[in-house]
Amino acid sequence: MNIIGEDKEAYFVKCRFEHNHLLEGLDKRWNKRTRSWRVYKSRLNIALLVDLGLLPKDQLSSPPMVPAPLDLIFHTEPRLYQEGAVRFLLSLPYGALIAPMGSGKTKIMIDVINNLIGIRDIKALIIGLVSIKKNWEDEIKMHAPETLPFCRIEGIESLSSSKKLNKELQKYVDDRTLVVIDEAHTIKNPNAKRTKNAYKIAKPARRRYVMTGTPVLNGKEDLFSIYGFLNPDIIGISTFIGFKNRYCIRGGFENRQIVGYKNEDELMENISKYTFFISKKDAMPHLPPQTDVKRECKMTPKQRELINVVLNDGELNPLTKLLRILQISGGYDPVSRETFTAPKIKLLDEIVETGETLVIYANFISEIRTISERYNAPFIDGGISPKDRHEIVQDFQNGAFPVIVAHPAVGSTGINLHCASTMVFYSYSHNLGHYQQAKGRIARMQQINPMVYYHLITKGTLDARVLWCLQHKKSILKNVEEILSQLD
């Protein structure tokens, strides 16, 4: 066994058939032209080749450390864990900040940017959801106003659609640039256009950071793309197929599903060197207790009839069936495309009548409109501009109205709703991240009251099963057919 050549990306390893098992852990491809294994130059592959005696030990590299300044600049007093996070991130050219909602992640990153701008000629590109752009601007003005001219803030959604913006950002980013991805779980899919464009834009950057409260939504496979954005050598594997071969256990139909994980200690050790983790206990030790409450109602004959129509429709795929049944539970007829009064709304009436300040989440536009009109409440969904969303939230926080209605995809990030301590989930998103982020809107540092989360469930529908998946951090998209089988 020996290395017969190399290119910029890989070594070519010649190996006799009976010795192929020695290369089992490598991220590799068979090359017909050279009749050898093409082994990518990732950190993990290099370490394994060193162990096999095919490369000298000096090929192994340690994470580059950058001395952090002893005297940090803070315009607003940081908490102890926030100062620790700033020092950690300043010591590395790339790193991940994993922290719960409400822990002050944005302030931490602003302090990092401010300290770098203060001692080096650096500019920043911050990429996050469009809905939190205004929040970033407000936080910068609060914590480091003089850095605002050096910061460019863009919506990650545009990376999927705007060729003009992608070209602009590729020209903007150079070796003087710090690039931050906020809500980094939005680049968890390595094959998505936004992820590929984010990689391309950030490639020349001097520093790269990511921040999120929910790094793992579907499973540990989500880590590949997030840490790959920082530097592929952190995990040490260049391709997603190689990652799955090394860390995932396959099963299910044609062995295509991920049913478990292996070598987890190795994976966690690799990423821990580049990760600053803040627990909710560290960030909010005095957070009041949180209680989850289920309120159930019976299904009507009309709802049962509509569900049977959906289940027997051979043209609908499983995910569409799931969504249609959830709509029926909330009071929408997918056959006539009209709304009706669902038993759930009466459960909601009882909660609203208590007079508590309420945040209500609903997953479908028809439900949002119905609830908004019923209680004369403002709503936040994709049709509301970021500026108007900000004004609605500010009015709600100032007590202008007692109820606000929001779609979980839009109203679960970048907003603070701590004036309320009661939240109602009228219906459920299939996205685990939306559910977790939504709950964090009232669980903030400023919260002083015990929090109650009401979950409305129509018996006999899929509400209870979907909620179980969300609360047990199970992927709904991976288990659609199993969930539908609950109605068979």
One Martini backbone bead per residue (centre of mass of N, CA, C, O) as a GRO file, in nm:
protein
  488
    1MET     BB    1   0.095   0.037   0.025
    2ASN     BB    2   0.055   0.359  -0.154
    3ILE     BB    3   0.148   0.676  -0.267
    4ILE     BB    4   0.121   0.787  -0.622
    5GLY     BB    5  -0.032   1.069  -0.561
    6GLU     BB    6  -0.147   1.419  -0.628
    7ASP     BB    7  -0.363   1.688  -0.552
    8LYS     BB    8  -0.533   1.950  -0.417
    9GLU     BB    9  -0.762   1.731  -0.283
   10ALA     BB   10  -0.581   1.455  -0.322
   11TYR     BB   11  -0.497   1.123  -0.279
   12PHE     BB   12  -0.325   0.835  -0.425
   13VAL     BB   13  -0.417   0.500  -0.336
   14LYS     BB   14  -0.249   0.202  -0.334
   15CYS     BB   15  -0.424  -0.124  -0.318
   16ARG     BB   16  -0.478  -0.419  -0.218
   17PHE     BB   17  -0.756  -0.601  -0.182
   18GLU     BB   18  -0.680  -0.732   0.109
   19HIS     BB   19  -0.637  -0.407   0.221
   20ASN     BB   20  -0.906  -0.237   0.211
   21HIS     BB   21  -0.993  -0.243   0.518
   22LEU     BB   22  -0.783  -0.015   0.605
   23LEU     BB   23  -0.973   0.213   0.438
   24GLU     BB   24  -1.265   0.233   0.568
   25GLY     BB   25  -1.246   0.535   0.717
   26LEU     BB   26  -1.233   0.671   0.445
   27ASP     BB   27  -1.264   0.946   0.229
   28LYS     BB   28  -1.355   0.796  -0.085
   29ARG     BB   29  -1.255   0.717  -0.436
   30TRP     BB   30  -1.268   0.554  -0.728
   31ASN     BB   31  -1.001   0.542  -0.977
   32LYS     BB   32  -0.980   0.428  -1.295
   33ARG     BB   33  -0.726   0.554  -1.423
   34THR     BB   34  -0.528   0.469  -1.161
   35ARG     BB   35  -0.624   0.238  -0.987
   36SER     BB   36  -0.731   0.411  -0.724
   37TRP     BB   37  -0.756   0.590  -0.434
   38ARG     BB   38  -0.939   0.883  -0.362
   39VAL     BB   39  -0.809   1.088  -0.102
   40TYR     BB   40  -0.907   1.322   0.088
   41LYS     BB   41  -0.779   1.636   0.237
   42SER     BB   42  -0.852   1.564   0.532
   43ARG     BB   43  -0.794   1.549   0.858
   44LEU     BB   44  -0.887   1.253   0.903
   45ASN     BB   45  -0.736   1.124   0.667
   46ILE     BB   46  -0.450   1.211   0.751
   47ALA     BB   47  -0.450   1.063   1.022
   48LEU     BB   48  -0.487   0.777   0.896
   49LEU     BB   49  -0.233   0.786   0.713
   50VAL     BB   50  -0.035   0.816   0.946
   51ASP     BB   51  -0.114   0.547   1.091
   52LEU     BB   52  -0.026   0.382   0.817
   53GLY     BB   53   0.254   0.527   0.712
   54LEU     BB   54   0.196   0.734   0.450
   55LEU     BB   55   0.253   0.974   0.653
   56PRO     BB   56   0.382   1.218   0.816
   57LYS     BB   57   0.334   1.377   1.125
   58ASP     BB   58   0.362   1.683   1.008
   59GLN     BB   59   0.065   1.683   0.875
   60LEU     BB   60  -0.039   1.756   1.135
   61SER     BB   61  -0.292   1.978   1.271
   62SER     BB   62  -0.374   2.259   1.453
   63PRO     BB   63  -0.561   2.486   1.576
   64PRO     BB   64  -0.575   2.808   1.523
   65MET     BB   65  -0.443   3.068   1.722
   66VAL     BB   66  -0.570   3.382   1.858
   67PRO     BB   67  -0.491   3.634   2.034
   68ALA     BB   68  -0.654   3.784   2.282
   69PRO     BB   69  -0.738   4.055   2.418
   70LEU     BB   70  -0.718   4.161   2.741
   71ASP     BB   71  -0.873   4.434   2.666
   72LEU     BB   72  -1.196   4.472   2.644
   73ILE     BB   73  -1.476   4.591   2.460
   74PHE     BB   74  -1.756   4.748   2.642
   75HIS     BB   75  -2.063   4.922   2.630
   76THR     BB   76  -2.201   4.677   2.765
   77GLU     BB   77  -2.256   4.478   3.018
   78PRO     BB   78  -2.150   4.166   3.068
   79ARG     BB   79  -2.179   3.859   3.119
   80LEU     BB   80  -1.980   3.609   3.203
   81TYR     BB   81  -2.046   3.420   2.956
   82GLN     BB   82  -2.010   3.643   2.740
   83GLU     BB   83  -1.711   3.700   2.785
   84GLY     BB   84  -1.618   3.410   2.732
   85ALA     BB   85  -1.720   3.398   2.438
   86VAL     BB   86  -1.553   3.630   2.324
   87ARG     BB   87  -1.273   3.512   2.388
   88PHE     BB   88  -1.303   3.250   2.230
   89LEU     BB   89  -1.366   3.369   1.943
   90LEU     BB   90  -1.106   3.549   1.925
   91SER     BB   91  -0.908   3.282   1.930
   92LEU     BB   92  -1.064   3.226   1.653
   93PRO     BB   93  -1.133   3.217   1.303
   94TYR     BB   94  -1.340   2.982   1.391
   95GLY     BB   95  -1.691   2.954   1.517
   96ALA     BB   96  -1.932   2.837   1.764
   97LEU     BB   97  -2.257   2.953   1.885
   98ILE     BB   98  -2.427   2.782   2.149
   99ALA     BB   99  -2.756   2.908   2.231
  100PRO     BB  100  -3.019   3.009   2.382
  101MET     BB  101  -3.291   3.168   2.388
  102GLY     BB  102  -3.215   3.480   2.547
  103SER     BB  103  -2.876   3.494   2.593
  104GLY     BB  104  -2.721   3.702   2.391
  105LYS     BB  105  -2.584   3.641   2.108
  106THR     BB  106  -2.574   3.914   1.963
  107LYS     BB  107  -2.393   4.063   2.164
  108ILE     BB  108  -2.151   3.881   2.142
  109MET     BB  109  -2.097   3.934   1.835
  110ILE     BB  110  -2.070   4.239   1.858
  111ASP     BB  111  -1.822   4.232   2.048
  112VAL     BB  112  -1.641   4.089   1.851
  113ILE     BB  113  -1.652   4.297   1.624
  114ASN     BB  114  -1.564   4.545   1.791
  115ASN     BB  115  -1.280   4.434   1.872
  116LEU     BB  116  -1.174   4.397   1.581
  117ILE     BB  117  -1.214   4.686   1.480
  118GLY     BB  118  -1.031   4.815   1.712
  119ILE     BB  119  -0.748   4.633   1.609
  120ARG     BB  120  -0.863   4.597   1.311
  121ASP     BB  121  -0.908   4.583   0.957
  122ILE     BB  122  -1.255   4.536   0.974
  123LYS     BB  123  -1.536   4.367   0.839
  124ALA     BB  124  -1.897   4.289   0.822
  125LEU     BB  125  -2.099   3.990   0.761
  126ILE     BB  126  -2.450   3.945   0.806
  127ILE     BB  127  -2.637   3.635   0.806
  128GLY     BB  128  -2.998   3.619   0.797
  129LEU     BB  129  -3.297   3.662   0.865
  130VAL     BB  130  -3.504   3.903   0.760
  131SER     BB  131  -3.667   3.931   1.039
  132ILE     BB  132  -3.369   4.016   1.198
  133LYS     BB  133  -3.243   4.278   1.091
  134LYS     BB  134  -3.357   4.495   1.285
  135ASN     BB  135  -3.245   4.369   1.541
  136TRP     BB  136  -2.948   4.410   1.473
  137GLU     BB  137  -2.953   4.716   1.449
  138ASP     BB  138  -3.051   4.772   1.741
  139GLU     BB  139  -2.818   4.621   1.889
  140ILE     BB  140  -2.584   4.786   1.778
  141LYS     BB  141  -2.683   5.060   1.888
  142MET     BB  142  -2.663   4.960   2.187
  143HIS     BB  143  -2.355   4.808   2.196
  144ALA     BB  144  -2.213   4.941   1.897
  145PRO     BB  145  -2.261   5.207   1.706
  146GLU     BB  146  -1.975   5.246   1.552
  147THR     BB  147  -2.006   4.962   1.377
  148LEU     BB  148  -2.233   4.992   1.163
  149PRO     BB  149  -2.063   5.090   0.904
  150PHE     BB  150  -1.907   4.786   0.912
  151CYS     BB  151  -2.198   4.660   0.859
  152ARG     BB  152  -2.354   4.388   0.686
  153ILE     BB  153  -2.703   4.306   0.626
  154GLU     BB  154  -2.848   3.986   0.533
  155GLY     BB  155  -3.062   3.769   0.373
  156ILE     BB  156  -3.066   3.428   0.328
  157GLU     BB  157  -3.298   3.395   0.123
  158SER     BB  158  -3.146   3.550  -0.117
  159LEU     BB  159  -2.933   3.320  -0.186
  160SER     BB  160  -3.152   3.152  -0.360
  161SER     BB  161  -3.238   3.407  -0.586
  162SER     BB  162  -2.998   3.633  -0.592
  163LYS     BB  163  -2.751   3.697  -0.812
  164LYS     BB  164  -2.674   3.989  -0.749
  165LEU     BB  165  -2.612   3.952  -0.445
  166ASN     BB  166  -2.398   3.732  -0.469
  167LYS     BB  167  -2.198   3.906  -0.630
  168GLU     BB  168  -2.169   4.135  -0.427
  169LEU     BB  169  -2.065   3.956  -0.186
  170GLN     BB  170  -1.814   3.843  -0.331
  171LYS     BB  171  -1.686   4.133  -0.348
  172TYR     BB  172  -1.701   4.215  -0.042
  173VAL     BB  173  -1.544   3.963   0.027
  174ASP     BB  174  -1.243   3.931   0.217
  175ASP     BB  175  -0.947   3.928   0.417
  176ARG     BB  176  -1.122   4.160   0.604
  177THR     BB  177  -1.356   3.955   0.669
  178LEU     BB  178  -1.647   3.896   0.864
  179VAL     BB  179  -1.852   3.602   0.895
  180VAL     BB  180  -2.205   3.565   0.976
  181ILE     BB  181  -2.429   3.305   1.089
  182ASP     BB  182  -2.753   3.327   1.155
  183GLU     BB  183  -2.923   3.070   1.208
  184ALA     BB  184  -2.748   2.802   1.104
  185HIS     BB  185  -2.979   2.591   1.035
  186THR     BB  186  -3.025   2.721   0.739
  187ILE     BB  187  -2.742   2.538   0.646
  188LYS     BB  188  -2.789   2.214   0.682
  189ASN     BB  189  -2.814   2.186   0.368
  190PRO     BB  190  -2.569   2.103   0.136
  191ASN     BB  191  -2.772   2.120  -0.135
  192ALA     BB  192  -2.843   2.400  -0.101
  193LYS     BB  193  -2.819   2.705  -0.243
  194ARG     BB  194  -2.761   2.879   0.009
  195THR     BB  195  -2.521   2.710   0.109
  196LYS     BB  196  -2.335   2.731  -0.137
  197ASN     BB  197  -2.328   3.045  -0.137
  198ALA     BB  198  -2.214   3.083   0.147
  199TYR     BB  199  -1.948   2.942   0.095
  200LYS     BB  200  -1.853   3.123  -0.142
  201ILE     BB  201  -1.861   3.398   0.002
  202ALA     BB  202  -1.673   3.307   0.266
  203LYS     BB  203  -1.396   3.197   0.168
  204PRO     BB  204  -1.205   3.475   0.200
  205ALA     BB  205  -1.240   3.497   0.490
  206ARG     BB  206  -1.085   3.549   0.792
  207ARG     BB  207  -1.369   3.506   0.937
  208ARG     BB  208  -1.589   3.246   1.091
  209TYR     BB  209  -1.935   3.241   1.205
  210VAL     BB  210  -2.174   3.078   1.422
  211MET     BB  211  -2.535   3.088   1.519
  212THR     BB  212  -2.734   2.895   1.763
  213GLY     BB  213  -3.003   2.699   1.931
  214THR     BB  214  -3.044   2.473   1.670
  215PRO     BB  215  -2.825   2.251   1.533
  216VAL     BB  216  -3.033   1.995   1.586
  217LEU     BB  217  -3.313   1.873   1.408
  218ASN     BB  218  -3.275   1.586   1.254
  219GLY     BB  219  -2.958   1.552   1.319
  220LYS     BB  220  -2.614   1.506   1.311
  221GLU     BB  221  -2.602   1.579   1.002
  222ASP     BB  222  -2.628   1.894   1.041
  223LEU     BB  223  -2.321   1.949   1.120
  224PHE     BB  224  -2.167   1.938   0.854
  225SER     BB  225  -2.247   2.217   0.726
  226ILE     BB  226  -2.190   2.412   0.957
  227TYR     BB  227  -1.880   2.329   0.994
  228GLY     BB  228  -1.804   2.352   0.693
  229PHE     BB  229  -1.826   2.658   0.678
  230LEU     BB  230  -1.591   2.715   0.861
  231ASN     BB  231  -1.434   2.413   0.836
  232PRO     BB  232  -1.371   2.102   0.711
  233ASP     BB  233  -1.144   2.024   0.937
  234ILE     BB  234  -1.313   1.989   1.189
  235ILE     BB  235  -1.430   1.708   1.102
  236GLY     BB  236  -1.252   1.585   0.838
  237ILE     BB  237  -1.477   1.597   0.602
  238SER     BB  238  -1.573   1.671   0.263
  239THR     BB  239  -1.827   1.476   0.251
  240PHE     BB  240  -2.146   1.366   0.308
  241ILE     BB  241  -2.097   1.069   0.252
  242GLY     BB  242  -1.855   1.042   0.440
  243PHE     BB  243  -2.005   1.120   0.696
  244LYS     BB  244  -2.218   0.891   0.691
  245ASN     BB  245  -2.013   0.658   0.694
  246ARG     BB  246  -1.880   0.746   0.975
  247TYR     BB  247  -2.168   0.845   1.161
  248CYS     BB  248  -2.385   0.658   1.018
  249ILE     BB  249  -2.681   0.458   1.034
  250ARG     BB  250  -2.831   0.239   0.822
  251GLY     BB  251  -3.177   0.204   0.688
  252GLY     BB  252  -3.444   0.080   0.562
  253PHE     BB  253  -3.511   0.170   0.258
  254GLU     BB  254  -3.240   0.078   0.089
  255ASN     BB  255  -3.055   0.206   0.314
  256ARG     BB  256  -3.139   0.542   0.336
  257GLN     BB  257  -3.174   0.562   0.632
  258ILE     BB  258  -3.130   0.720   0.939
  259VAL     BB  259  -3.104   0.519   1.258
  260GLY     BB  260  -2.810   0.620   1.349
  261TYR     BB  261  -2.498   0.626   1.542
  262LYS     BB  262  -2.138   0.678   1.516
  263ASN     BB  263  -1.859   0.803   1.647
  264GLU     BB  264  -1.952   1.038   1.850
  265ASP     BB  265  -1.705   1.118   2.019
  266GLU     BB  266  -1.536   1.214   1.782
  267LEU     BB  267  -1.726   1.434   1.678
  268MET     BB  268  -1.745   1.601   1.944
  269GLU     BB  269  -1.441   1.654   1.971
  270ASN     BB  270  -1.402   1.813   1.708
  271ILE     BB  271  -1.621   2.051   1.768
  272SER     BB  272  -1.546   2.152   2.062
  273LYS     BB  273  -1.292   2.334   1.981
  274TYR     BB  274  -1.523   2.539   1.817
  275THR     BB  275  -1.717   2.555   2.082
  276PHE     BB  276  -1.965   2.761   2.241
  277PHE     BB  277  -2.149   2.666   2.527
  278ILE     BB  278  -2.485   2.752   2.635
  279SER     BB  279  -2.688   2.720   2.889
  280LYS     BB  280  -2.984   2.789   3.036
  281LYS     BB  281  -2.873   2.790   3.325
  282ASP     BB  282  -2.649   3.000   3.272
  283ALA     BB  283  -2.830   3.229   3.139
  284MET     BB  284  -3.116   3.141   3.323
  285PRO     BB  285  -3.131   3.071   3.650
  286HIS     BB  286  -3.418   3.256   3.709
  287LEU     BB  287  -3.618   3.110   3.550
  288PRO     BB  288  -3.920   3.045   3.532
  289PRO     BB  289  -4.146   2.823   3.515
  290GLN     BB  290  -4.252   2.556   3.289
  291THR     BB  291  -4.575   2.473   3.128
  292ASP     BB  292  -4.739   2.198   2.987
  293VAL     BB  293  -5.060   2.208   2.810
  294LYS     BB  294  -5.346   2.012   2.746
  295ARG     BB  295  -5.616   2.063   2.505
  296GLU     BB  296  -5.920   1.890   2.447
  297CYS     BB  297  -6.117   1.770   2.162
  298LYS     BB  298  -6.370   1.679   1.962
  299MET     BB  299  -6.459   1.536   1.680
  300THR     BB  300  -6.635   1.585   1.402
  301PRO     BB  301  -6.807   1.443   1.149
  302LYS     BB  302  -6.687   1.629   0.933
  303GLN     BB  303  -6.389   1.574   0.994
  304ARG     BB  304  -6.397   1.269   0.945
  305GLU     BB  305  -6.483   1.286   0.649
  306LEU     BB  306  -6.238   1.457   0.547
  307ILE     BB  307  -6.016   1.259   0.632
  308ASN     BB  308  -6.107   1.023   0.451
  309VAL     BB  309  -6.068   1.168   0.185
  310VAL     BB  310  -5.762   1.210   0.216
  311LEU     BB  311  -5.671   0.910   0.265
  312ASN     BB  312  -5.818   0.817  -0.027
  313ASP     BB  313  -5.613   0.995  -0.185
  314GLY     BB  314  -5.391   0.884  -0.434
  315GLU     BB  315  -5.254   1.179  -0.520
  316LEU     BB  316  -5.140   1.205  -0.239
  317ASN     BB  317  -4.896   1.266  -0.043
  318PRO     BB  318  -4.805   1.221   0.279
  319LEU     BB  319  -4.748   1.522   0.351
  320THR     BB  320  -5.014   1.638   0.243
  321LYS     BB  321  -5.197   1.477   0.427
  322LEU     BB  322  -5.095   1.587   0.691
  323LEU     BB  323  -5.165   1.887   0.637
  324ARG     BB  324  -5.469   1.850   0.586
  325ILE     BB  325  -5.539   1.734   0.868
  326LEU     BB  326  -5.443   1.982   1.026
  327GLN     BB  327  -5.646   2.177   0.893
  328ILE     BB  328  -5.906   2.038   0.985
  329SER     BB  329  -5.859   2.077   1.289
  330GLY     BB  330  -5.867   2.412   1.250
  331GLY     BB  331  -6.102   2.482   1.007
  332TYR     BB  332  -6.039   2.338   0.716
  333ASP     BB  333  -6.157   2.285   0.379
  334PRO     BB  334  -5.996   2.123   0.112
  335VAL     BB  335  -6.239   2.093  -0.083
  336SER     BB  336  -6.391   2.390  -0.062
  337ARG     BB  337  -6.203   2.613   0.065
  338GLU     BB  338  -6.323   2.643   0.362
  339THR     BB  339  -6.432   2.761   0.657
  340PHE     BB  340  -6.475   2.647   1.003
  341THR     BB  341  -6.600   2.567   1.312
  342ALA     BB  342  -6.391   2.457   1.546
  343PRO     BB  343  -6.344   2.317   1.854
  344LYS     BB  344  -6.078   2.470   1.916
  345ILE     BB  345  -6.191   2.764   1.937
  346LYS     BB  346  -6.325   2.714   2.217
  347LEU     BB  347  -6.065   2.672   2.371
  348LEU     BB  348  -5.956   2.954   2.305
  349ASP     BB  349  -6.177   3.120   2.437
  350GLU     BB  350  -6.114   3.033   2.731
  351ILE     BB  351  -5.828   3.160   2.737
  352VAL     BB  352  -5.895   3.455   2.655
  353GLU     BB  353  -6.107   3.504   2.898
  354THR     BB  354  -5.879   3.539   3.127
  355GLY     BB  355  -5.693   3.804   3.027
  356GLU     BB  356  -5.439   3.723   2.914
  357THR     BB  357  -5.142   3.757   2.778
  358LEU     BB  358  -5.106   3.659   2.428
  359VAL     BB  359  -4.957   3.391   2.236
  360ILE     BB  360  -5.033   3.287   1.898
  361TYR     BB  361  -4.995   2.981   1.718
  362ALA     BB  362  -5.018   2.932   1.356
  363ASN     BB  363  -4.975   2.740   1.047
  364PHE     BB  364  -5.227   2.880   0.900
  365ILE     BB  365  -5.371   3.134   0.733
  366SER     BB  366  -5.669   3.078   0.800
  367GLU     BB  367  -5.624   3.080   1.109
  368ILE     BB  368  -5.501   3.357   1.146
  369ARG     BB  369  -5.744   3.514   1.039
  370THR     BB  370  -5.960   3.404   1.230
  371ILE     BB  371  -5.826   3.488   1.500
  372SER     BB  372  -5.786   3.788   1.442
  373GLU     BB  373  -6.092   3.854   1.403
  374ARG     BB  374  -6.209   3.739   1.672
  375TYR     BB  375  -5.984   3.930   1.860
  376ASN     BB  376  -5.860   4.180   1.735
  377ALA     BB  377  -5.569   4.085   1.619
  378PRO     BB  378  -5.261   4.093   1.544
  379PHE     BB  379  -5.033   3.986   1.276
  380ILE     BB  380  -4.772   3.737   1.180
  381ASP     BB  381  -4.644   3.707   0.850
  382GLY     BB  382  -4.519   3.692   0.525
  383GLY     BB  383  -4.697   3.966   0.449
  384ILE     BB  384  -4.517   4.111   0.656
  385SER     BB  385  -4.311   4.343   0.708
  386PRO     BB  386  -4.038   4.395   0.898
  387LYS     BB  387  -4.126   4.675   0.996
  388ASP     BB  388  -4.418   4.596   1.088
  389ARG     BB  389  -4.337   4.378   1.285
  390HIS     BB  390  -4.182   4.558   1.477
  391GLU     BB  391  -4.425   4.741   1.552
  392ILE     BB  392  -4.611   4.522   1.663
  393VAL     BB  393  -4.423   4.425   1.889
  394GLN     BB  394  -4.394   4.696   2.036
  395ASP     BB  395  -4.695   4.731   2.099
  396PHE     BB  396  -4.725   4.472   2.261
  397GLN     BB  397  -4.504   4.538   2.477
  398ASN     BB  398  -4.677   4.817   2.549
  399GLY     BB  399  -5.000   4.726   2.565
  400ALA     BB  400  -5.203   4.773   2.310
  401PHE     BB  401  -5.245   4.451   2.319
  402PRO     BB  402  -5.332   4.111   2.437
  403VAL     BB  403  -5.307   3.990   2.134
  404ILE     BB  404  -5.106   3.761   1.934
  405VAL     BB  405  -5.040   3.651   1.596
  406ALA     BB  406  -4.844   3.366   1.461
  407HIS     BB  407  -4.609   3.242   1.252
  408PRO     BB  408  -4.349   3.021   1.306
  409ALA     BB  409  -4.163   3.110   1.056
  410VAL     BB  410  -4.172   3.430   1.148
  411GLY     BB  411  -4.242   3.445   1.487
  412SER     BB  412  -3.952   3.281   1.606
  413THR     BB  413  -3.754   3.527   1.533
  414GLY     BB  414  -3.613   3.824   1.658
  415ILE     BB  415  -3.818   3.825   1.910
  416ASN     BB  416  -3.984   3.991   2.193
  417LEU     BB  417  -4.250   3.844   2.432
  418HIS     BB  418  -4.231   3.889   2.764
  419CYS     BB  419  -4.512   4.021   2.839
  420ALA     BB  420  -4.568   3.728   2.809
  421SER     BB  421  -4.668   3.393   2.977
  422THR     BB  422  -4.862   3.301   2.738
  423MET     BB  423  -4.906   3.014   2.520
  424VAL     BB  424  -5.047   2.916   2.194
  425PHE     BB  425  -5.106   2.609   2.016
  426TYR     BB  426  -5.320   2.559   1.761
  427SER     BB  427  -5.086   2.467   1.573
  428TYR     BB  428  -4.843   2.269   1.369
  429SER     BB  429  -4.531   2.247   1.282
  430HIS     BB  430  -4.292   2.037   1.114
  431ASN     BB  431  -4.084   2.229   1.255
  432LEU     BB  432  -3.876   2.210   1.518
  433GLY     BB  433  -3.745   2.493   1.522
  434HIS     BB  434  -4.004   2.660   1.541
  435TYR     BB  435  -4.100   2.549   1.812
  436GLN     BB  436  -3.851   2.620   1.987
  437GLN     BB  437  -3.838   2.922   1.915
  438ALA     BB  438  -4.121   3.006   2.006
  439LYS     BB  439  -4.087   2.942   2.311
  440GLY     BB  440  -3.847   3.164   2.338
  441ARG     BB  441  -4.013   3.439   2.329
  442ILE     BB  442  -4.087   3.422   2.660
  443ALA     BB  443  -3.800   3.290   2.737
  444ARG     BB  444  -3.652   3.536   2.909
  445MET     BB  445  -3.464   3.728   3.109
  446GLN     BB  446  -3.724   3.928   3.171
  447GLN     BB  447  -3.876   3.705   3.299
  448ILE     BB  448  -4.114   3.678   3.597
  449ASN     BB  449  -4.318   3.461   3.500
  450PRO     BB  450  -4.485   3.198   3.476
  451MET     BB  451  -4.508   2.951   3.222
  452VAL     BB  452  -4.754   2.881   2.959
  453TYR     BB  453  -4.829   2.596   2.739
  454TYR     BB  454  -5.066   2.560   2.499
  455HIS     BB  455  -5.217   2.254   2.357
  456LEU     BB  456  -5.414   2.193   2.084
  457ILE     BB  457  -5.650   1.907   2.058
  458THR     BB  458  -5.777   1.679   1.824
  459LYS     BB  459  -5.934   1.408   1.844
  460GLY     BB  460  -5.833   1.176   1.583
  461THR     BB  461  -5.599   1.317   1.496
  462LEU     BB  462  -5.250   1.440   1.453
  463ASP     BB  463  -5.173   1.629   1.685
  464ALA     BB  464  -5.049   1.442   1.906
  465ARG     BB  465  -4.822   1.318   1.732
  466VAL     BB  466  -4.677   1.576   1.648
  467LEU     BB  467  -4.622   1.678   1.933
  468TRP     BB  468  -4.451   1.441   2.024
  469CYS     BB  469  -4.223   1.487   1.821
  470LEU     BB  470  -4.147   1.771   1.915
  471GLN     BB  471  -4.095   1.701   2.227
  472HIS     BB  472  -3.884   1.453   2.120
  473LYS     BB  473  -3.711   1.538   1.872
  474LYS     BB  474  -3.864   1.449   1.611
  475SER     BB  475  -3.883   1.382   1.283
  476ILE     BB  476  -4.147   1.438   1.074
  477LEU     BB  477  -4.038   1.396   0.783
  478LYS     BB  478  -3.924   1.097   0.861
  479ASN     BB  479  -4.244   1.014   0.989
  480VAL     BB  480  -4.507   1.036   0.815
  481GLU     BB  481  -4.613   0.742   0.774
  482GLU     BB  482  -4.628   0.673   1.074
  483ILE     BB  483  -4.831   0.894   1.148
  484LEU     BB  484  -5.060   0.808   0.951
  485SER     BB  485  -5.100   0.517   1.081
  486GLN     BB  486  -5.276   0.622   1.329
  487LEU     BB  487  -5.550   0.624   1.132
  488ASP     BB  488  -5.584   0.313   1.032
   0.00000   0.00000   0.00000
